[in-house]
Amino acid sequence: MQDKNTKAAFERSGSTKKNIRFEDELLNQIVNAAGPGNFSSWVKEACREKLKNSRAGQK
């Protein structure tokens, strides 16, 4: 996780930018499922679902 002190003044508070690499086929599937302009929100929602499911499995 990025230290808050290392963020540039113009960056948003409460969020951190991360660069990740996707396999081409997975990226194509996400783009097709998310639709134009919805990539980021689609990926964030998928991550939230994964976290929710992993927490439910731990109980």
C-alpha positions as CSV (number, residue, x, y, z in Angstrom):
1,M,0.0,0.0,0.0
2,Q,1.2,3.5,-0.8
3,D,2.2,5.8,2.1
4,K,0.0,8.9,2.1
5,N,3.1,11.1,2.4
6,T,4.3,10.0,-1.0
7,K,1.2,11.1,-2.9
8,A,1.5,14.1,-5.2
9,A,-0.6,17.1,-4.2
10,F,-2.9,16.7,-7.2
11,E,-3.8,13.0,-6.4
12,R,-7.1,12.1,-4.9
13,S,-7.3,11.5,-1.1
14,G,-8.9,8.2,-0.1
15,S,-7.7,6.2,-3.1
16,T,-4.5,4.9,-4.6
17,K,-3.7,4.3,-8.2
18,K,-2.3,0.8,-8.9
19,N,-1.0,-0.5,-12.2
20,I,-1.7,-4.2,-12.9
21,R,-1.2,-6.5,-15.8
22,F,-4.0,-8.6,-17.3
23,E,-3.6,-11.5,-19.7
24,D,-4.9,-10.4,-23.1
25,E,-7.8,-12.9,-23.2
26,L,-8.9,-11.9,-19.6
27,L,-8.7,-8.2,-20.5
28,N,-10.8,-8.8,-23.6
29,Q,-13.5,-10.6,-21.6
30,I,-13.6,-7.8,-19.0
31,V,-13.9,-5.1,-21.6
32,N,-16.7,-7.0,-23.4
33,A,-18.6,-7.6,-20.2
34,A,-18.1,-4.1,-18.7
35,G,-19.0,-2.1,-21.8
36,P,-17.5,1.2,-22.9
37,G,-16.3,3.5,-20.2
38,N,-17.0,1.1,-17.3
39,F,-13.8,-0.9,-17.0
40,S,-12.7,0.6,-13.6
41,S,-16.0,0.3,-11.9
42,W,-16.5,-3.2,-13.2
43,V,-13.1,-4.3,-11.9
44,K,-13.7,-2.7,-8.5
45,E,-17.1,-4.3,-8.2
46,A,-15.6,-7.7,-9.1
47,C,-12.9,-7.2,-6.4
48,R,-15.6,-6.3,-3.8
49,E,-17.6,-9.5,-4.7
50,K,-14.4,-11.6,-4.4
51,L,-13.7,-10.1,-1.0
52,K,-17.3,-10.7,0.1
53,N,-17.2,-14.3,-1.0
54,S,-13.9,-15.0,0.6
55,R,-15.1,-13.5,3.9
56,A,-18.2,-15.7,3.8
57,G,-16.1,-18.8,3.2
58,Q,-14.0,-18.1,6.3
59,K,-17.0,-18.2,8.6
